[in-house]
Structure formats: structure tokens, C-alpha cells
Amino acid sequence: MNINTPSMPTDADRLVYWLDRICVFGGRRTGSSSEQQASAWLGEVLAAMGGRLSVQDDAWSGWRPKLASIEAGGAIFEACALLNAPGTPAQGLHAPVLDLGRGTPEDFATHAAQIPGRIILVAHERMFSATTVHRRVKYAEAVARGAAGMLVVGHQPGSPVAGSTGMEANEGIPAMGISPETAAALVTAGEATLHLAVETVPATARSHFLEFGPTDGPVVVLSAHIDGHDPAEAALDNASGCAILLTLAEEVARQSDLPVRLRFCFFNLEEWRLTGSRNHVATLDQTDRDQIIVNINLDSLGIAGPMTALTSDFPHLGPFLQQVFASVGEDLQIHLPFQANSDHANFAEAGIPAFRLLGGFDDPASSAMAILSGGDRRDIVSMPDLVRAKVAVHATMHASMALPPSSLR
């Protein structure tokens, strides 16, 4: 007689499960029903795991877009409002169009006399590169030089690109992301009318924390952000990181006698100037900060190729991580200079060793180029590569627990 014993779920099984459960809610823009449903679900999931559960409710503007479109050449084009951008007048904003290509500071300087009163087009760039000129830099230039509006030209055919302005709600000028086809039509027309209606209703957004192990003493902090953007499912950015965290938390929940605390942070408002993690770090006194061994921040994984750690100007962090990753067969790339492009930045600025682990850094051919576009769906996540990342993070978590809090500073 054959007795079929159910096999234990593999890393891939659990990662697929969690990725699907997160992505089914949609893009999870903070304040949307998608994000609110995902946050409520996450709270229930974490409560069922045991451990010490806490939440942080952050006040924010409650900004949301009600209408985003463009008229040009007798046609109407879809657009995606950049987070926190102010709206246009009720009749729209009509102005000539000026294409600045990539939109570097040099491009703005060269065309300074032409910019005032015009709608500026700038290219969306891959975010994971040492040479990227971030959208926030371009937006600040456009505002400072008197542009009437700014449009970020995406690279995915047929899809507007998302993003944020990097300013407070309703500061600056109207700004939206568009598809490359829309950009071509606007350049041909030479002028356009922007229609952007937004509203702000003060609200709160919830971050979730789950801690295991002793109630005091050294702590390893693992983090990912649950919020995302509108065009798709925000699968790479950042359901991928949350799926790894949930898989690890499941495993830790079954363990006893942890030598140090493990704190799992699911931040909200990451896409809004890293607000959730910034407020969390601000609540930590110096003793709390000194007890943190390292912040392991996961953001945009499940991407083919080598992983990269952005190690935030902590010189001891890179060699430690490379040794750990090598122990599980991974060749980890290190980018030492500080980059404020995810929640690790707030820990690092507070003097806490922190890094962001990501895929696709400096690789223009990688699937990371789908981030912020309609292509960021769960079918683009490479599950074998997400498993690789989970295995490496598991090893890093355990190696970090053996370190004194001061060793990576």
C-alpha cells in the first residue's frame, strides 16, 4: 500500500503564494482602495504568525488623482499623474511643448531661455544606475526654470510611466507620465493641453511591524514597502520584497531561542518621499539605534542576473555581505555611495548600517525596466531569481545575528 505524505512547501511555493496574494490587490498606491485592502490583509496575516505585532499610522495629505489626460492634435491621450503634483485649471493647461530629451541639468541649462511657460518633456531613466538623473531632479529644474508643466516619457510601448514629484502635495507644477507614443504625438503637434484634477483629504497610512526573539537587546531589522503605483501590480516594486519578508517571517515564527531580536518592517508611504520609514526611525532614541546591527532592505528582486547591495557609505558592510553571499553561491555586486532611493536611506542617515538589495542595477536590458510601467506584473517576476534572493537574505539574516551591534559601523 502506498501512503502519499504531503511534501513540505518549498521556498518557491511560498514565494509564489505570497506574491500572488499581494499582487491581486493591484498597484497599491497609498490612499487607493488597492492599498487599503492590501494593508488590512497584511495586518491579519502578520497577526496570525505570532510574535509581537505593532503598527504605525502616519498622517499624510491624502493626495489622489481624479483625472489625468492630455489633448493634442485633436486626440486625447492617457497619462499617469505624478504623486503629489498639483492639478491644472478646470479648463486645462494649454502651452507649447518642448522636448528636452534626457532632461539632464545640462539640457535644462542649454534651453533655459525656451523653458518658461512651456510643457517640458523629459525621458524616464532606469532607476538602478550610478549615472541616472532622477525624475525628482528634473522636476525641481522644471519648477525652478518656470516651466508650465512637465511630462515624463516612458520607455514601455503603450504604457504611461508612474513616479512622484518628490515635493509636498500640490507644490510645483502639473506633472504626469506618458507613453513613448504619446510623446511622439505631442512633439508633432507642438502644443498640448494638460488635464489633471487632484484632491487632498488628510488621511493616515499604516506601516506594520512584527518582532520575534528577546524583548530587548540587539536587533536585525528587515524591511520592504507594501505601497506601489497605479499602472499595474507593482510586482517587482515591491511585492517581490514583501513576499521574501513574509516567507522569512513564517520560518522565524516556527523557531525558538533566537539569539537576538528580528524585526520585520512593512513600510507604507515609501513612494512618498520614504515617509513611513523616516517617521519610524525618528521614533528611535539613540539607544534603540545603537542596538540595530543592520537594516536589510529588500526592494525590487526576482530579476535575472547578479544582485547588488547599495551599502550607503558603510565600508565594512560590503565585504561582510559579499562573504555571506559567496557562501550560498552568489556573486554580489556592491555600490558603496549613498543612494536615497528606498527605505534603507533613513536608517543610514541615522548612522545605522543599512543596505538595499535589488536586481538589475546598471543593466538596461533587465526586467527592472518594467518598474513604474504597465509591465510591472507578477508574470515578469523570475521565481528562480526570487528564490535566489530569499536564500541569500536568509543567510545574511543569520550571519548578522552573530555580529555585535557596532561591528558594521
C-alpha positions in Angstrom: 0.0 0.0 0.0 1.4 3.4 -1.0 0.9 6.2 1.5 1.3 9.7 0.0 2.8 12.0 2.5 2.3 15.7 1.6 5.6 17.3 1.0 6.7 20.4 2.8 6.2 23.6 0.8 9.4 24.9 -0.9 10.7 28.4 -0.9 9.3 28.7 -4.4 5.9 27.5 -3.3 5.7 30.1 -0.5 7.1 33.0 -2.6 4.6 32.3 -5.4 1.8 32.2 -2.9 2.7 35.5 -1.2 3.5 37.2 -4.5 0.1 36.3 -5.9 -1.7 37.3 -2.7 -0.1 40.8 -2.7 -0.4 41.4 -6.5 -4.1 40.5 -6.6 -4.9 43.8 -4.9 -3.4 45.8 -7.8 -0.8 48.6 -7.7 -1.3 49.7 -4.1 -0.9 53.4 -4.5 -1.2 54.8 -0.9 -4.7 56.0 -0.3 -6.3 53.9 -3.0 -8.7 51.1 -2.2 -6.0 48.7 -3.6 -3.5 49.8 -0.9 -6.1 50.0 1.9 -7.2 46.4 1.2 -3.7 45.2 1.0 -2.7 46.8 4.3 -5.7 45.4 6.1 -4.9 41.9 4.7 -1.3 42.2 5.7 -2.3 43.1 9.3 -4.4 40.0 9.5 -1.6 37.8 8.1 1.0 39.1 10.5 -1.3 38.8 13.5 -1.7 35.1 12.7 2.0 34.5 12.7 2.5 35.2 16.4 5.3 37.4 17.6 5.0 41.0 18.8 2.8 42.9 16.3 2.7 46.7 16.2 1.6 49.4 13.7 2.5 53.0 12.8 -0.2 55.2 11.4 1.3 58.2 9.6 -0.6 61.3 8.8 -0.3 62.4 5.2 -2.0 64.7 2.7 -4.3 62.0 1.2 -3.5 63.3 -2.3 -5.2 61.4 -5.1 -5.7 61.9 -8.8 -9.3 62.1 -10.2 -8.4 62.8 -13.8 -5.2 62.7 -15.9 -5.2 63.1 -19.6 -3.7 65.2 -22.5 -5.2 66.7 -25.6 -3.1 67.3 -28.7 -3.7 67.3 -32.4 -7.4 66.6 -31.9 -6.8 63.4 -29.9 -6.9 62.6 -26.2 -4.1 60.6 -24.6 -3.9 58.6 -21.4 -1.5 59.8 -18.7 -0.5 59.0 -15.1 -0.3 61.8 -12.6 3.0 62.0 -10.7 2.4 61.7 -7.0 1.8 65.0 -5.2 1.6 67.0 -8.4 -0.8 70.0 -8.3 -3.8 70.0 -10.7 -4.4 72.2 -13.7 -7.1 74.8 -14.0 -10.6 73.4 -14.7 -10.3 74.2 -18.4 -6.9 72.6 -18.6 -3.4 73.9 -19.1 -2.5 74.8 -22.7 1.1 75.5 -23.7 3.7 74.8 -26.3 5.7 71.6 -25.9 9.5 71.5 -25.6 11.3 68.1 -25.7 14.4 68.2 -23.6 15.4 64.6 -24.4 17.0 63.0 -21.4 16.5 66.1 -19.3 19.8 66.4 -17.6 20.7 69.6 -15.7 22.9 70.5 -18.7 19.8 70.1 -21.0 17.9 72.5 -18.8 20.7 75.0 -18.8 21.2 74.9 -22.5 17.4 75.5 -23.2 16.9 77.9 -20.2 15.5 80.7 -22.3 12.9 78.5 -24.0 11.6 76.7 -20.9 9.4 79.4 -19.2 5.7 78.9 -19.9 6.2 75.6 -21.8 5.3 72.0 -21.1 8.6 70.1 -20.8 9.2 66.6 -22.0 11.9 64.6 -20.2 12.9 60.9 -20.5 12.2 58.4 -17.8 15.6 56.7 -16.9 16.3 53.4 -15.4 16.4 54.0 -11.7 19.1 51.5 -10.9 22.2 53.1 -12.2 25.1 55.2 -10.8 24.6 57.7 -13.7 20.8 58.1 -13.5 19.4 61.6 -13.3 16.4 61.1 -11.1 13.0 62.3 -12.0 12.9 64.5 -8.9 16.0 66.3 -10.1 14.3 67.0 -13.4 11.1 68.1 -11.8 13.0 70.6 -9.5 14.8 72.0 -12.5 11.5 72.4 -14.4 9.9 74.2 -11.5 12.9 76.5 -10.9 13.1 77.5 -14.5 9.5 78.4 -14.9 8.1 75.5 -16.9 4.3 75.4 -17.1 4.2 71.6 -16.7 6.3 68.5 -17.1 5.7 65.2 -18.8 8.0 62.2 -18.2 8.3 60.0 -21.3 8.1 56.3 -20.5 10.0 53.6 -22.4 7.5 50.8 -22.4 5.4 50.9 -25.6 1.8 51.7 -24.9 2.2 52.4 -21.2 2.4 55.7 -19.3 5.1 55.8 -16.6 4.4 56.4 -13.0 6.5 58.2 -10.3 6.5 61.0 -7.8 7.4 64.7 -7.9 9.5 64.5 -4.7 7.7 67.6 -3.3 5.0 68.1 -0.8 1.4 67.8 -2.1 0.4 70.4 -4.6 3.8 72.1 -4.7 5.4 72.9 -8.1 3.7 72.4 -11.5 1.3 69.9 -13.0 3.2 66.7 -14.0 2.3 63.4 -15.5 3.9 60.3 -17.0 3.1 59.4 -20.6 3.9 56.6 -23.1 6.5 57.0 -25.9 3.7 57.0 -28.5 2.0 59.9 -26.7 5.3 61.8 -26.6 5.8 61.4 -30.3 2.3 62.8 -31.0 2.9 65.8 -28.7 6.1 66.7 -30.4 4.4 66.5 -33.8 1.5 68.7 -32.6 3.9 71.2 -31.0 1.4 72.1 -28.2 -0.8 70.3 -25.8 -3.5 70.8 -23.1 -3.0 69.0 -19.8 -6.0 68.0 -17.8 -5.1 67.0 -14.2 -7.6 67.0 -11.4 -6.4 66.1 -7.9 -7.8 66.3 -4.4 -6.2 66.1 -0.9 -8.2 64.8 2.0 -6.0 64.4 5.1 -5.6 60.7 5.9 -3.4 58.1 7.6 -1.4 55.3 6.1 -0.3 52.2 8.1 3.0 50.5 8.4 3.2 47.1 10.0 5.9 45.6 12.3 6.4 42.1 13.6 9.2 41.2 16.0 10.5 37.9 17.3 13.1 36.8 19.8 14.1 38.6 23.1 12.3 41.7 24.2 15.4 43.8 24.4 19.0 43.9 23.2 20.5 43.7 19.7 18.1 43.6 16.7 18.4 42.8 13.0 15.8 44.9 11.0 14.4 43.5 7.7 12.3 45.8 5.7 10.2 46.1 2.5 7.5 48.5 1.4 3.9 47.5 0.7 2.8 50.5 -1.3 3.3 50.9 -5.0 2.0 52.7 -8.1 -1.1 52.7 -10.4 -0.3 51.3 -13.8 -0.1 47.6 -13.0 0.5 45.4 -9.9 3.8 46.8 -8.5 5.1 43.3 -8.6 8.8 43.9 -8.8 8.5 47.2 -6.9 7.8 45.9 -4.3 5.6 42.8 -3.9 8.8 40.9 -4.5 10.5 42.2 -1.4 7.3 41.8 0.7 7.0 38.1 -0.5 10.5 37.4 0.7 9.9 39.0 4.1 6.6 37.1 4.6 8.3 33.8 3.7 11.1 34.5 6.2 8.7 35.6 8.9 6.8 32.3 8.5 10.1 30.4 9.1 11.2 32.6 12.0 7.8 32.2 13.7 8.5 28.4 14.0 11.8 29.0 15.7 12.6 29.4 19.3 15.6 30.7 21.3 16.6 33.4 18.8 19.9 35.0 20.0 18.8 38.5 19.1 15.6 40.2 18.0 14.4 40.0 14.4 12.1 42.9 13.4 10.2 42.7 10.1 9.1 46.1 8.9 6.5 46.5 6.1 6.6 50.2 5.4 4.0 52.3 3.8 4.4 55.7 2.0 7.8 54.6 0.6 6.8 56.1 -2.7 6.0 59.3 -0.9 9.5 60.5 0.0 10.2 57.5 2.2 7.8 58.8 4.8 6.9 55.6 6.6 10.5 54.6 7.4 11.5 58.2 8.0 8.9 58.5 10.7 9.8 55.1 12.2 13.5 56.0 12.5 12.5 59.3 14.1 10.8 57.4 16.9 14.0 55.6 17.8 16.2 57.1 20.5 20.0 56.7 20.4 19.9 53.5 22.5 17.4 52.0 20.0 19.6 53.0 17.1 22.7 51.7 18.7 21.1 48.2 19.2 20.4 47.8 15.4 23.0 45.5 13.9 21.9 46.2 10.3 18.9 47.1 8.2 18.4 44.6 5.4 16.1 46.4 3.0 14.5 44.4 0.1 13.2 46.4 -2.9 12.9 45.1 -6.4 14.1 41.5 -6.6 13.2 38.5 -8.7 15.3 39.9 -11.6 17.7 37.8 -13.6 21.4 38.4 -13.1 23.6 39.4 -10.2 22.1 41.2 -7.2 23.5 44.5 -5.9 23.7 45.9 -2.4 23.6 49.7 -2.1 25.7 49.9 1.1 25.1 53.6 1.9 28.8 54.6 2.6 29.3 51.9 5.2 32.7 50.5 4.1 32.6 47.4 6.4 29.2 46.3 5.1 30.2 45.3 1.5 32.9 42.8 2.4 30.6 41.2 5.0 27.8 40.8 2.6 30.0 39.5 -0.2 31.4 36.8 2.1 27.8 35.8 3.1 26.5 35.8 -0.4 29.5 33.7 -1.6 28.6 31.1 1.0 25.4 30.4 -0.9 27.0 30.7 -4.3 26.1 34.3 -5.2 28.4 36.9 -6.6 27.1 40.1 -5.0 27.8 43.5 -6.5 28.5 46.4 -4.2 27.6 50.0 -4.8 29.1 52.0 -1.9 27.9 55.6 -2.4 24.7 56.6 -0.5 21.6 56.5 -2.6 18.3 57.7 -1.2 16.1 55.5 -3.3 14.4 53.2 -0.8 13.7 52.9 3.0 17.3 51.9 3.9 18.2 55.6 3.4 16.5 56.8 6.5 18.4 54.2 8.6 21.7 55.1 7.0 21.2 58.8 7.6 20.6 58.0 11.3 24.0 56.2 11.5 22.6 52.7 11.3 24.3 50.3 8.9 21.8 49.7 6.1 21.6 48.5 2.6 19.1 48.0 -0.2 19.2 44.7 -2.0 18.0 44.8 -5.6 18.3 43.3 -9.0 19.0 44.8 -12.4 21.4 47.5 -11.3 23.2 49.1 -14.3 21.6 46.6 -16.7 19.4 48.4 -19.3 18.3 45.0 -20.7 16.9 43.8 -17.3 13.2 43.3 -16.5 13.7 46.1 -13.9 12.9 48.5 -16.8 9.3 47.5 -16.4 9.1 49.1 -13.0 6.7 52.1 -12.8 5.0 51.0 -16.0 2.1 48.8 -17.0 4.6 45.9 -17.4 5.3 45.6 -13.6 3.0 42.5 -13.2 3.7 39.2 -11.4 4.4 37.3 -14.6 7.6 39.4 -15.1 9.0 38.3 -11.7 11.5 35.5 -12.2 10.7 33.0 -9.5 14.1 31.2 -9.6 15.8 34.5 -9.1 13.3 35.4 -6.3 14.3 32.1 -4.6 18.0 33.0 -5.0 17.3 36.3 -3.3 15.4 34.7 -0.5 18.2 32.2 0.2 20.8 34.9 0.2 18.8 37.1 2.6 18.1 34.1 4.9 21.9 33.6 5.1 22.5 37.3 5.7 19.9 37.5 8.4 21.5 34.6 10.3 25.1 35.8 9.8 24.0 39.3 11.0 22.6 37.9 14.2 26.0 36.7 15.2 27.6 40.2 15.0 28.0 42.8 17.8 25.9 45.9 17.0 29.0 48.0 16.5 30.8 45.7 14.0 29.4 47.2 10.7 29.5 50.9 11.7 
